[in-house]
Amino acid sequence: MTQTGVHQSRIRVWSTVDEVATDAARVAADAIIAGIEARGTAHVLFASAPSQEAMLAHLAQDPRIDWSAVRSLHMDEYVGIPPDAPQSFGRWLQDRLPDAALAGFSRLRTDGDVEAEVARYVALIAEARLDVTCLGVGVNGHVAFNEPDAAAFDDPDALRLVELDIASRQQQVDEGLFADLAAVPSSAVTLTVPVLLSARTMVSTVLGPHKAAAVAQALQGPVSVGCPASAMQLHPDAHWFLDGPAASRLSDAQPIERPEVAGEA
Ligand SMILES: O=C1O[C@H](COP(=O)(O)O)[C@@H](O)[C@H](O)[C@H]1O
């Protein structure tokens, strides 16, 4: 697939991180509430990343959400990381979900029998009807740990063991999560692209100038495993929430809402 600029993704650019986060959380909340209204329970897939911090803080405080009716899953985990390590994606999410959501949070543990844990999590995913995936994009265009040229958009597996791209590992250092490259695990388990995209709604929150190239490639480049985030062009209900620096390399190839510009909302 090499289509470019013909997709229906909604792109909104805001001036401040708080505005980005507020808008993204509102759309995620609407999808969660719709899931609860339709089926009594909503299933949400969360990324565990700094870009998601403010969005999740707003979402957690949304008084419209009955968190006891929300089933939360996460996307990926480093292989072998201790469950209480601050870099553990499962711990990151556990620390940020509201208390009422914790009973419904299924954590992916990789500190024991990884094969058995993958089988357990695959079964959970198979049962889930995902209402919304909340994610960001890596500097190299990865989503979860689906790395450029290693990801498959038609992957038959739901979860797989992957080696991390050097750019992904360096990103973790640059974000202050690990002291140096040697400290970043080299492998992880990740939900695959078809699973991420199986949610009814995609809420992609991307911040900062270091993401500008990946955002432009994802939204205005070809749909290609060279940029795994470009798969979102194929999703019928994908929403992108960007700050100005992250959006700085986008052209006007498709409509971009810029409510941060007075009078243009
Ligand atoms: O959703 C995701 O986004 C992050 C990129 O966000 P950042 O906050 O770390 O800059 C990505 O690394 C992660 O794998 C993905 O799941």
PDBQT file of the ligand as one rigid body, heavy atoms in Angstrom, charges set to zero:
ROOT
HETATM    1  O1  LIG A 301       2.692   4.892  22.412  1.00  0.00    +0.000 OA
HETATM    2  C1  LIG A 301       3.873   4.860  22.296  1.00  0.00    +0.000 C 
HETATM    3  O2  LIG A 301       4.579   6.009  22.262  1.00  0.00    +0.000 OA
HETATM    4  C2  LIG A 301       5.912   5.995  22.646  1.00  0.00    +0.000 C 
HETATM    5  C3  LIG A 301       6.526   7.289  22.250  1.00  0.00    +0.000 C 
HETATM    6  O3  LIG A 301       6.247   8.149  23.239  1.00  0.00    +0.000 OA
HETATM    7  P1  LIG A 301       7.282   8.738  24.238  1.00  0.00    +0.000 P 
HETATM    8  O4  LIG A 301       6.432   9.351  25.273  1.00  0.00    +0.000 OA
HETATM    9  O5  LIG A 301       8.163   7.639  24.749  1.00  0.00    +0.000 OA
HETATM   10  O6  LIG A 301       8.048   9.756  23.468  1.00  0.00    +0.000 OA
HETATM   11  C4  LIG A 301       6.648   4.841  22.175  1.00  0.00    +0.000 C 
HETATM   12  O7  LIG A 301       7.983   4.876  22.592  1.00  0.00    +0.000 OA
HETATM   13  C5  LIG A 301       5.939   3.632  22.645  1.00  0.00    +0.000 C 
HETATM   14  O8  LIG A 301       6.606   2.483  22.287  1.00  0.00    +0.000 OA
HETATM   15  C6  LIG A 301       4.552   3.621  22.081  1.00  0.00    +0.000 C 
HETATM   16  O9  LIG A 301       3.828   2.574  22.601  1.00  0.00    +0.000 OA
ENDROOT
TORSDOF 0
